[in-house]
Amino acid sequence: MTDLPAHATDWPARPSPQLANRTGLPAHSAGFLARSADMRSRFSHFPSCSAPLLLAVWCLFTLTLTAQAQSYQNWGPFVRHLNDTQRRTPLLRQVAHTVIAYQTPIGGCPKNIFYPNPTAEDSRHLAAVRQEGTEATNHEATIDNGATTTEIRFLLHMAKANCPSVQEKHPQDKQQGYQPFNQADGQTESLSESPSDNQHVATFIDSLCTAALHGIEYLLCMQYSNGGYPQYWPRNDHYHAHITFNDNAMTNALRLLMDFAAARSPFDVLDTIDTHQITVALMRQRALKACVRGVQCILDCQLRDSTGTPAIWCQQHHPVTLAAIGARAYELPSFCTSESIDILRFLRQCQQEPLLQDNTLFTAEELANAIGHAEQWLESHALTGIRKEFYQNEHRQRDFRMVPCLPEEHCPRLWARFYDLRTERPMFVDRDGIPQSRIEHIGWERRNGYAWFNADFDKYLSEQTRRQ
Protein backbone atom coordinates (compact mmCIF):
# COMPACT_ATOMS: atom_id res chain seq x y z
CA MET A 1 0.00 0.00 0.00
CA THR A 2 2.92 2.28 -0.50
CA ASP A 3 1.83 3.61 -3.89
CA LEU A 4 -1.30 5.16 -5.27
CA PRO A 5 -3.69 2.78 -7.05
CA ALA A 6 -3.24 2.61 -10.81
CA HIS A 7 -6.50 4.43 -11.49
CA ALA A 8 -5.38 7.37 -9.34
CA THR A 9 -3.82 8.88 -12.45
CA ASP A 10 -7.33 9.94 -13.40
CA TRP A 11 -7.49 12.21 -10.38
CA PRO A 12 -5.98 15.61 -9.60
CA ALA A 13 -2.21 15.27 -9.43
CA ARG A 14 -0.46 14.61 -6.11
CA PRO A 15 1.93 17.34 -5.00
CA SER A 16 5.16 16.88 -6.94
CA PRO A 17 8.67 18.18 -6.23
CA GLN A 18 9.04 18.87 -9.96
CA LEU A 19 6.14 21.30 -9.97
CA ALA A 20 7.46 22.85 -6.78
CA ASN A 21 10.81 23.48 -8.43
CA ARG A 22 9.17 25.23 -11.36
CA THR A 23 6.95 27.43 -9.22
CA GLY A 24 9.38 28.08 -6.38
CA LEU A 25 6.73 26.92 -3.89
CA PRO A 26 6.82 24.01 -1.42
CA ALA A 27 5.64 20.74 -2.91
CA HIS A 28 2.30 20.77 -1.08
CA SER A 29 1.55 24.36 -2.22
CA ALA A 30 2.42 23.52 -5.81
CA GLY A 31 0.08 20.55 -5.63
CA PHE A 32 -2.69 22.82 -4.45
CA LEU A 33 -2.17 25.07 -7.48
CA ALA A 34 -2.18 22.06 -9.78
CA ARG A 35 -5.47 20.84 -8.31
CA SER A 36 -6.98 24.31 -8.63
CA ALA A 37 -5.98 24.52 -12.31
CA ASP A 38 -7.34 21.05 -12.83
CA MET A 39 -10.68 22.01 -11.29
CA ARG A 40 -10.99 25.02 -13.62
CA SER A 41 -10.88 22.63 -16.54
CA ARG A 42 -13.37 20.30 -14.86
CA PHE A 43 -15.93 23.08 -14.53
CA SER A 44 -15.49 24.25 -18.13
CA HIS A 45 -18.37 22.14 -19.44
CA PHE A 46 -20.94 24.03 -17.35
CA PRO A 47 -22.72 27.09 -18.81
CA SER A 48 -20.63 30.24 -18.53
CA CYS A 49 -22.97 31.76 -15.94
CA SER A 50 -22.62 28.80 -13.54
CA ALA A 51 -18.96 27.88 -13.97
CA PRO A 52 -17.58 30.86 -11.98
CA LEU A 53 -20.03 30.19 -9.18
CA LEU A 54 -19.13 26.51 -9.02
CA LEU A 55 -15.44 27.29 -9.11
CA ALA A 56 -15.90 29.82 -6.31
CA VAL A 57 -17.64 27.18 -4.19
CA TRP A 58 -14.82 24.76 -4.88
CA CYS A 59 -12.09 27.27 -4.04
CA LEU A 60 -13.83 28.26 -0.80
CA PHE A 61 -14.05 24.62 0.24
CA THR A 62 -10.41 24.01 -0.68
CA LEU A 63 -9.14 27.12 1.09
CA THR A 64 -11.06 26.11 4.19
CA LEU A 65 -9.22 22.79 4.24
CA THR A 66 -5.90 24.55 3.63
CA ALA A 67 -6.51 26.86 6.58
CA GLN A 68 -7.28 23.87 8.77
CA ALA A 69 -3.87 22.40 7.94
CA GLN A 70 -2.28 24.67 10.55
CA SER A 71 -2.32 21.69 12.91
CA TYR A 72 -2.47 17.92 12.46
CA GLN A 73 -4.93 17.94 15.37
CA ASN A 74 -7.59 19.13 12.92
CA TRP A 75 -7.59 15.79 11.07
CA GLY A 76 -9.80 13.96 13.59
CA PRO A 77 -12.43 16.71 13.89
CA PHE A 78 -12.31 17.22 10.13
CA VAL A 79 -13.19 13.55 9.52
CA ARG A 80 -15.93 13.49 12.15
CA HIS A 81 -17.76 16.51 10.73
CA LEU A 82 -17.84 15.44 7.08
CA ASN A 83 -21.14 14.52 5.45
CA ASP A 84 -21.81 12.23 2.50
CA THR A 85 -22.26 15.12 0.09
CA GLN A 86 -18.76 16.33 0.87
CA ARG A 87 -17.38 12.81 0.66
CA ARG A 88 -18.52 12.63 -2.95
CA THR A 89 -16.45 15.64 -4.04
CA PRO A 90 -13.21 15.21 -6.05
CA LEU A 91 -11.26 16.87 -3.27
CA LEU A 92 -12.26 14.30 -0.67
CA ARG A 93 -11.62 11.46 -3.08
CA GLN A 94 -8.13 12.91 -3.55
CA VAL A 95 -7.71 12.96 0.22
CA ALA A 96 -8.64 9.27 0.30
CA HIS A 97 -5.88 8.53 -2.22
CA THR A 98 -3.45 10.46 -0.03
CA VAL A 99 -4.40 8.39 3.02
CA ILE A 100 -3.78 5.19 1.07
CA ALA A 101 -0.45 6.55 -0.17
CA TYR A 102 0.69 7.20 3.42
CA GLN A 103 -0.45 3.81 4.74
CA THR A 104 2.50 1.62 5.68
CA PRO A 105 3.06 -1.84 4.13
CA ILE A 106 2.02 -3.44 7.42
CA GLY A 107 -1.34 -1.64 7.35
CA GLY A 108 -0.98 1.01 10.06
CA CYS A 109 -0.74 4.74 9.46
CA PRO A 110 1.71 7.36 10.71
CA LYS A 111 0.51 9.96 13.18
CA ASN A 112 0.22 13.73 13.01
CA ILE A 113 -0.65 14.03 9.30
CA PHE A 114 -3.34 16.40 8.05
CA TYR A 115 -4.20 14.47 4.90
CA PRO A 116 -6.14 17.19 3.02
CA ASN A 117 -2.90 19.16 2.85
CA PRO A 118 0.23 17.31 4.07
CA THR A 119 3.15 19.58 4.76
CA ALA A 120 6.35 19.49 2.74
CA GLU A 121 8.06 18.11 5.84
CA ASP A 122 5.54 15.24 5.96
CA SER A 123 6.32 14.37 2.34
CA ARG A 124 10.08 14.54 2.85
CA HIS A 125 9.89 12.35 5.95
CA LEU A 126 7.74 9.77 4.16
CA ALA A 127 10.19 9.64 1.25
CA ALA A 128 13.16 9.34 3.62
CA VAL A 129 11.81 6.42 5.64
CA ARG A 130 10.74 4.59 2.49
CA GLN A 131 14.26 4.88 1.15
CA GLU A 132 15.43 3.14 4.32
CA GLY A 133 13.21 0.15 3.49
CA THR A 134 10.05 -1.60 4.57
CA GLU A 135 11.10 -2.06 8.20
CA ALA A 136 11.70 1.65 8.72
CA THR A 137 8.40 2.49 7.02
CA ASN A 138 6.49 0.02 9.21
CA HIS A 139 7.99 1.61 12.32
CA GLU A 140 5.89 4.70 11.51
CA ALA A 141 2.67 2.71 12.06
CA THR A 142 0.87 3.62 15.29
CA ILE A 143 -2.47 4.10 17.03
CA ASP A 144 -1.20 7.15 18.93
CA ASN A 145 -3.11 10.44 18.51
CA GLY A 146 -5.96 8.65 16.72
CA ALA A 147 -3.73 7.37 13.91
CA THR A 148 -4.89 4.32 11.90
CA THR A 149 -8.34 4.16 13.54
CA THR A 150 -9.30 7.58 12.15
CA GLU A 151 -8.03 6.68 8.68
CA ILE A 152 -9.90 3.35 8.61
CA ARG A 153 -13.20 5.01 9.47
CA PHE A 154 -12.57 7.78 6.95
CA LEU A 155 -11.85 5.32 4.11
CA LEU A 156 -14.97 3.27 4.79
CA HIS A 157 -17.19 6.35 5.08
CA MET A 158 -15.76 7.40 1.72
CA ALA A 159 -16.50 3.96 0.24
CA LYS A 160 -20.07 4.01 1.52
CA ALA A 161 -20.75 7.56 0.34
CA ASN A 162 -19.44 6.81 -3.17
CA CYS A 163 -21.39 3.59 -3.69
CA PRO A 164 -23.79 4.11 -6.64
CA SER A 165 -26.75 2.99 -4.53
CA VAL A 166 -25.98 5.76 -2.04
CA GLN A 167 -25.46 8.41 -4.72
CA GLU A 168 -28.86 7.72 -6.24
CA LYS A 169 -30.47 8.68 -2.93
CA HIS A 170 -29.01 12.20 -3.08
CA PRO A 171 -30.32 13.92 -6.24
CA GLN A 172 -29.97 17.29 -4.51
CA ASP A 173 -26.21 17.14 -5.01
CA LYS A 174 -26.52 18.39 -8.58
CA GLN A 175 -28.42 21.44 -7.38
CA GLN A 176 -25.75 22.17 -4.76
CA GLY A 177 -22.91 22.13 -7.31
CA TYR A 178 -21.28 18.86 -6.18
CA GLN A 179 -20.17 16.38 -8.81
CA PRO A 180 -21.30 12.77 -8.63
CA PHE A 181 -18.43 10.35 -9.10
CA ASN A 182 -19.07 9.72 -12.80
CA GLN A 183 -19.14 13.45 -13.57
CA ALA A 184 -15.70 14.20 -12.14
CA ASP A 185 -14.23 14.32 -15.64
CA GLY A 186 -16.94 16.44 -17.22
CA GLN A 187 -19.30 13.57 -18.07
CA THR A 188 -22.99 13.98 -17.46
CA GLU A 189 -24.48 10.59 -18.27
CA SER A 190 -25.96 8.41 -15.54
CA LEU A 191 -24.04 5.56 -14.01
CA SER A 192 -26.12 2.95 -15.77
CA GLU A 193 -25.26 4.49 -19.15
CA SER A 194 -21.48 4.38 -18.66
CA PRO A 195 -19.98 0.95 -17.94
CA SER A 196 -16.45 2.37 -17.89
CA ASP A 197 -17.43 4.80 -15.15
CA ASN A 198 -19.12 2.01 -13.23
CA GLN A 199 -15.83 0.14 -13.35
CA HIS A 200 -14.02 3.28 -12.20
CA VAL A 201 -16.38 3.54 -9.22
CA ALA A 202 -15.98 -0.14 -8.38
CA THR A 203 -12.18 0.08 -8.57
CA PHE A 204 -12.09 3.16 -6.36
CA ILE A 205 -14.40 1.65 -3.74
CA ASP A 206 -12.49 -1.63 -3.79
CA SER A 207 -9.22 0.23 -3.16
CA LEU A 208 -10.78 2.00 -0.17
CA CYS A 209 -12.13 -1.23 1.32
CA THR A 210 -8.88 -3.09 0.70
CA ALA A 211 -6.89 -0.37 2.48
CA ALA A 212 -9.38 -0.31 5.38
CA LEU A 213 -9.22 -4.10 5.79
CA HIS A 214 -5.44 -3.89 5.70
CA GLY A 215 -5.68 -1.40 8.57
CA ILE A 216 -8.06 -3.63 10.53
CA GLU A 217 -5.68 -6.56 10.03
CA TYR A 218 -2.94 -4.37 11.49
CA LEU A 219 -5.07 -3.75 14.61
CA LEU A 220 -5.71 -7.48 14.98
CA CYS A 221 -2.05 -8.39 14.60
CA MET A 222 -0.64 -5.74 16.95
CA GLN A 223 -2.66 -6.89 19.98
CA TYR A 224 -0.73 -8.69 22.72
CA SER A 225 -1.87 -12.16 23.76
CA ASN A 226 -3.06 -10.67 27.08
CA GLY A 227 -5.36 -8.29 25.17
CA GLY A 228 -3.29 -5.13 25.52
CA TYR A 229 -2.39 -2.70 22.76
CA PRO A 230 1.02 -1.04 22.40
CA GLN A 231 1.31 2.52 21.20
CA TYR A 232 3.39 1.47 18.18
CA TRP A 233 3.87 -1.84 16.40
CA PRO A 234 6.14 -3.39 15.22
CA ARG A 235 8.34 -0.67 16.74
CA ASN A 236 8.98 -1.76 20.32
CA ASP A 237 11.56 0.57 21.84
CA HIS A 238 11.07 2.34 25.17
CA TYR A 239 7.47 3.27 26.02
CA HIS A 240 6.17 2.54 22.51
CA ALA A 241 5.77 -1.11 23.53
CA HIS A 242 3.79 -0.37 26.70
CA ILE A 243 0.08 -1.09 26.87
CA THR A 244 -1.16 2.40 26.11
CA PHE A 245 -4.33 4.09 27.35
CA ASN A 246 -2.77 7.53 26.79
CA ASP A 247 -4.70 9.60 24.22
CA ASN A 248 -7.31 6.80 24.24
CA ALA A 249 -5.10 4.65 21.99
CA MET A 250 -6.30 1.25 23.17
CA THR A 251 -9.95 2.20 23.63
CA ASN A 252 -10.05 3.73 20.13
CA ALA A 253 -8.75 0.47 18.66
CA LEU A 254 -11.24 -1.65 20.61
CA ARG A 255 -14.18 0.61 19.71
CA LEU A 256 -13.32 0.28 16.04
CA LEU A 257 -13.01 -3.51 16.23
CA MET A 258 -16.34 -3.71 18.06
CA ASP A 259 -18.07 -1.62 15.41
CA PHE A 260 -16.46 -3.79 12.74
CA ALA A 261 -17.52 -7.03 14.44
CA ALA A 262 -21.09 -5.75 14.76
CA ALA A 263 -21.12 -4.52 11.11
CA ARG A 264 -22.16 -1.03 12.16
CA SER A 265 -21.91 1.89 9.77
CA PRO A 266 -19.63 2.47 7.92
CA PHE A 267 -18.27 -1.07 8.29
CA ASP A 268 -21.43 -2.51 6.73
CA VAL A 269 -20.23 -1.27 3.33
CA LEU A 270 -17.75 -4.16 3.36
CA ASP A 271 -20.68 -6.56 2.94
CA THR A 272 -21.44 -5.04 -0.47
CA ILE A 273 -18.03 -5.96 -1.93
CA ASP A 274 -18.23 -9.53 -3.22
CA THR A 275 -14.46 -10.02 -3.35
CA HIS A 276 -14.11 -9.33 0.38
CA GLN A 277 -17.09 -11.12 1.94
CA ILE A 278 -15.32 -14.32 3.04
CA THR A 279 -12.37 -12.35 4.40
CA VAL A 280 -14.67 -9.94 6.23
CA ALA A 281 -16.68 -12.72 7.88
CA LEU A 282 -13.53 -14.36 9.25
CA MET A 283 -12.05 -11.06 10.36
CA ARG A 284 -15.22 -10.14 12.24
CA GLN A 285 -14.90 -13.29 14.33
CA ARG A 286 -11.29 -12.42 15.12
CA ALA A 287 -12.27 -8.84 15.93
CA LEU A 288 -14.86 -9.95 18.47
CA LYS A 289 -12.33 -12.20 20.19
CA ALA A 290 -9.85 -9.31 20.22
CA CYS A 291 -12.45 -7.08 21.90
CA VAL A 292 -13.15 -9.66 24.60
CA ARG A 293 -9.42 -10.03 25.31
CA GLY A 294 -9.06 -6.25 25.32
CA VAL A 295 -11.81 -5.75 27.90
CA GLN A 296 -10.31 -8.46 30.10
CA CYS A 297 -6.92 -6.74 29.86
CA ILE A 298 -8.49 -3.46 31.00
CA LEU A 299 -10.01 -5.23 34.02
CA ASP A 300 -6.67 -6.87 34.80
CA CYS A 301 -4.83 -3.52 34.56
CA GLN A 302 -7.06 -1.72 37.06
CA LEU A 303 -4.85 -0.36 39.83
CA ARG A 304 -5.56 -0.69 43.55
CA ASP A 305 -5.31 1.98 46.21
CA SER A 306 -3.43 1.75 49.50
CA THR A 307 -6.22 -0.36 51.03
CA GLY A 308 -6.22 -2.88 48.18
CA THR A 309 -9.49 -1.59 46.70
CA PRO A 310 -9.68 -1.33 42.89
CA ALA A 311 -9.17 2.27 41.76
CA ILE A 312 -8.44 3.64 38.27
CA TRP A 313 -5.73 3.13 35.64
CA CYS A 314 -2.34 4.50 34.63
CA GLN A 315 -1.62 5.99 31.19
CA GLN A 316 0.66 3.06 30.38
CA HIS A 317 0.99 -0.44 31.77
CA HIS A 318 3.79 -2.99 31.47
CA PRO A 319 3.08 -5.36 28.57
CA VAL A 320 3.85 -8.45 30.68
CA THR A 321 3.26 -7.65 34.37
CA LEU A 322 0.48 -5.09 33.66
CA ALA A 323 1.91 -2.87 36.40
CA ALA A 324 1.69 0.92 36.10
CA ILE A 325 4.72 2.20 34.23
CA GLY A 326 6.05 5.58 33.12
CA ALA A 327 6.62 6.93 29.63
CA ARG A 328 8.19 10.34 29.08
CA ALA A 329 10.18 11.91 31.92
CA TYR A 330 7.16 13.87 33.19
CA GLU A 331 4.78 10.88 32.87
CA LEU A 332 5.55 8.78 35.95
CA PRO A 333 3.65 5.70 37.10
CA SER A 334 0.52 7.12 38.71
CA PHE A 335 -3.26 7.11 38.95
CA CYS A 336 -4.28 8.90 35.72
CA THR A 337 -7.71 10.51 35.65
CA SER A 338 -8.21 11.64 32.06
CA GLU A 339 -7.46 8.30 30.40
CA SER A 340 -9.38 6.45 33.12
CA ILE A 341 -12.52 8.41 32.33
CA ASP A 342 -12.41 7.33 28.69
CA ILE A 343 -11.90 3.75 29.87
CA LEU A 344 -15.06 4.16 31.96
CA ARG A 345 -16.94 5.37 28.89
CA PHE A 346 -15.75 2.35 26.97
CA LEU A 347 -16.67 -0.10 29.74
CA ARG A 348 -20.14 1.47 29.95
CA GLN A 349 -20.51 0.84 26.22
CA CYS A 350 -19.41 -2.75 26.74
CA GLN A 351 -22.21 -3.23 29.28
CA GLN A 352 -24.71 -2.46 26.51
CA GLU A 353 -22.95 -4.43 23.76
CA PRO A 354 -24.98 -7.53 22.77
CA LEU A 355 -21.94 -9.24 21.23
CA LEU A 356 -20.19 -9.34 24.61
CA GLN A 357 -23.05 -10.77 26.65
CA ASP A 358 -22.04 -14.42 26.21
CA ASN A 359 -18.26 -14.07 26.44
CA THR A 360 -16.35 -16.56 28.59
CA LEU A 361 -13.58 -14.28 29.93
CA PHE A 362 -15.44 -11.83 32.20
CA THR A 363 -18.87 -11.49 33.74
CA ALA A 364 -21.29 -8.59 33.79
CA GLU A 365 -20.74 -8.38 37.56
CA GLU A 366 -16.97 -7.99 37.12
CA LEU A 367 -17.57 -5.22 34.60
CA ALA A 368 -19.98 -3.42 36.93
CA ASN A 369 -17.60 -3.73 39.88
CA ALA A 370 -14.69 -2.26 37.92
CA ILE A 371 -16.83 0.69 36.85
CA GLY A 372 -18.23 1.26 40.32
CA HIS A 373 -14.86 1.20 42.09
CA ALA A 374 -13.29 3.58 39.54
CA GLU A 375 -16.19 6.02 39.87
CA GLN A 376 -15.94 5.93 43.65
CA TRP A 377 -12.19 6.62 43.53
CA LEU A 378 -12.66 9.60 41.21
CA GLU A 379 -15.50 10.94 43.34
CA SER A 380 -13.32 10.87 46.45
CA HIS A 381 -10.34 12.57 44.78
CA ALA A 382 -12.02 15.67 43.37
CA LEU A 383 -10.34 19.01 44.01
CA THR A 384 -12.77 21.67 45.22
CA GLY A 385 -12.50 25.35 46.06
CA ILE A 386 -9.71 26.13 43.59
CA ARG A 387 -9.54 27.52 40.07
CA LYS A 388 -7.02 28.53 37.43
CA GLU A 389 -5.89 32.14 37.37
CA PHE A 390 -4.09 33.36 34.27
CA TYR A 391 -1.56 36.17 34.53
CA GLN A 392 1.58 37.59 32.90
CA ASN A 393 4.72 36.43 34.68
CA GLU A 394 7.97 38.34 35.20
CA HIS A 395 9.19 37.24 31.74
CA ARG A 396 6.03 38.70 30.15
CA GLN A 397 4.74 35.22 29.35
CA ARG A 398 1.16 34.10 29.71
CA ASP A 399 1.12 31.82 32.74
CA PHE A 400 -1.34 30.36 35.23
CA ARG A 401 -1.50 29.42 38.89
CA MET A 402 -4.07 27.75 41.09
CA VAL A 403 -5.84 30.07 43.52
CA PRO A 404 -8.72 29.71 46.00
CA CYS A 405 -12.22 30.36 44.72
CA LEU A 406 -13.94 33.49 45.96
CA PRO A 407 -17.13 32.99 48.03
CA GLU A 408 -19.35 34.34 45.25
CA GLU A 409 -17.77 32.11 42.58
CA HIS A 410 -19.17 28.75 41.54
CA CYS A 411 -16.01 26.89 40.64
CA PRO A 412 -16.38 23.47 39.01
CA ARG A 413 -14.73 20.46 40.55
CA LEU A 414 -11.32 19.63 39.14
CA TRP A 415 -9.09 16.57 39.02
CA ALA A 416 -5.33 16.51 38.66
CA ARG A 417 -4.14 14.48 35.71
CA PHE A 418 -1.77 12.42 37.88
CA TYR A 419 -2.06 11.21 41.47
CA ASP A 420 0.85 9.64 43.35
CA LEU A 421 0.47 5.85 43.63
CA ARG A 422 1.52 5.88 47.29
CA THR A 423 -0.03 9.05 48.75
CA GLU A 424 -2.88 9.42 46.21
CA ARG A 425 -2.25 13.16 46.18
CA PRO A 426 -1.91 15.30 43.00
CA MET A 427 1.48 15.06 41.36
CA PHE A 428 3.16 17.40 38.87
CA VAL A 429 6.40 16.58 37.09
CA ASP A 430 8.85 18.56 34.99
CA ARG A 431 11.26 17.19 32.41
CA ASP A 432 13.69 16.36 35.21
CA GLY A 433 11.35 13.56 36.32
CA ILE A 434 11.09 14.83 39.90
CA PRO A 435 7.51 14.80 41.26
CA GLN A 436 6.19 17.99 42.86
CA SER A 437 3.12 18.58 45.00
CA ARG A 438 2.21 21.97 43.47
CA ILE A 439 1.88 23.04 39.83
CA GLU A 440 3.84 26.23 40.61
CA HIS A 441 6.90 24.13 41.45
CA ILE A 442 7.52 22.98 37.88
CA GLY A 443 8.87 25.13 35.06
CA TRP A 444 6.84 27.41 32.82
CA GLU A 445 7.31 25.26 29.70
CA ARG A 446 5.82 22.04 31.14
CA ARG A 447 3.29 23.87 33.29
CA ASN A 448 1.76 25.47 30.19
CA GLY A 449 2.54 22.67 27.73
CA TYR A 450 0.54 19.84 29.28
CA ALA A 451 -3.01 19.27 30.52
CA TRP A 452 -2.48 19.02 34.30
CA PHE A 453 -6.10 19.52 35.35
CA ASN A 454 -9.45 18.45 33.96
CA ALA A 455 -13.15 18.39 34.77
CA ASP A 456 -13.79 15.27 32.68
CA PHE A 457 -15.40 13.18 35.40
CA ASP A 458 -18.31 15.58 35.86
CA LYS A 459 -18.78 15.61 32.08
CA TYR A 460 -18.84 11.82 32.16
CA LEU A 461 -21.45 11.83 34.94
CA SER A 462 -23.61 14.24 32.94
CA GLU A 463 -23.40 11.93 29.93
CA GLN A 464 -24.55 8.98 31.99
CA THR A 465 -27.44 10.99 33.43
CA ARG A 466 -28.63 11.96 29.94
CA ARG A 467 -28.48 8.35 28.78
CA GLN A 468 -30.63 7.23 31.71
LINFEN-V919557 format. One record per backbone hydrogen bond with DSSP energy under -1.0 kcal/mol. NH is the residue of the N-H (numbers start at 1). CO is the residue of the C=O. Records with the same first field share a line. If there is no record, write none. Layout:
NH: CO  CO
//
This chain:
8: 5
9: 6
10: 7
11: 8
20: 16
21: 17
22: 18
23: 19
24: 20
30: 26
31: 27
32: 28
33: 29
34: 30
35: 31
36: 32
37: 33
38: 34
39: 35
40: 36
41: 37
42: 38
43: 39
46: 43
50: 47
51: 47
54: 50
55: 51
56: 52
57: 53
58: 54
59: 55
60: 56
61: 57
62: 58
63: 59
64: 60
65: 61
66: 62
67: 63
68: 64
70: 67
71: 68
74: 71
75: 72
78: 74
79: 75
80: 76
81: 77
82: 79
87: 83
89: 86
93: 89
94: 90
95: 91
96: 92
97: 93
98: 94
99: 95
100: 96
101: 97
102: 98
103: 99
104: 108
107: 104
117: 114
123: 119
124: 120
125: 121
126: 122
127: 123
128: 124
129: 125
130: 126
131: 127
132: 128
137: 133
138: 134
139: 135
140: 137
141: 138
142: 109
143: 231
147: 144
149: 147
150: 146
152: 148
153: 149
154: 150
155: 151
156: 152
157: 153
158: 154
159: 155
160: 156
161: 157
162: 158
166: 163
167: 163
168: 164
169: 166
170: 167
173: 170
176: 172
178: 173
183: 180
184: 181
186: 183
193: 190
194: 191
198: 194
199: 195
200: 196
201: 197
202: 198
203: 199
204: 200
205: 201
206: 202
207: 203
208: 204
209: 205
210: 206
211: 207
212: 208
213: 209
214: 210
215: 211
216: 212
217: 213
218: 214
219: 215
220: 216
221: 217
222: 218
224: 228
227: 224
232: 240
233: 141
240: 237
241: 238
242: 239
243: 317
244: 229
245: 315
246: 315
248: 245
249: 246
250: 244
252: 248
253: 249
254: 250
255: 251
256: 252
257: 253
258: 254
259: 255
260: 256
261: 257
262: 258
263: 260
264: 259
267: 264
269: 266
270: 267
271: 268
272: 269
273: 270
276: 273
280: 276
281: 277
282: 278
283: 279
284: 280
285: 281
286: 282
287: 283
288: 284
289: 285
290: 286
291: 287
292: 288
293: 289
294: 290
295: 291
296: 292
297: 293
298: 294
299: 295
300: 296
301: 297
303: 312
305: 309
308: 305
311: 303
317: 243
318: 323
322: 318
325: 316
327: 331
331: 328
335: 419
336: 313
337: 417
341: 337
342: 338
343: 339
344: 340
345: 341
346: 342
347: 343
348: 344
349: 345
350: 346
351: 347
353: 350
356: 353
357: 354
359: 356
367: 363
368: 364
369: 365
370: 366
371: 367
372: 368
373: 369
374: 370
375: 371
376: 372
377: 373
378: 374
379: 375
380: 376
383: 414
387: 403
389: 401
391: 399
393: 397
396: 393
399: 391
401: 389
403: 387
405: 385
409: 406
414: 383
415: 454
417: 452
419: 335
420: 425
424: 420
427: 418
428: 436
433: 430
436: 428
441: 438
442: 439
447: 443
448: 444
452: 450
454: 415
459: 455
460: 456
461: 457
462: 458
463: 459
464: 460
465: 461
466: 462
467: 463
468: 464
//
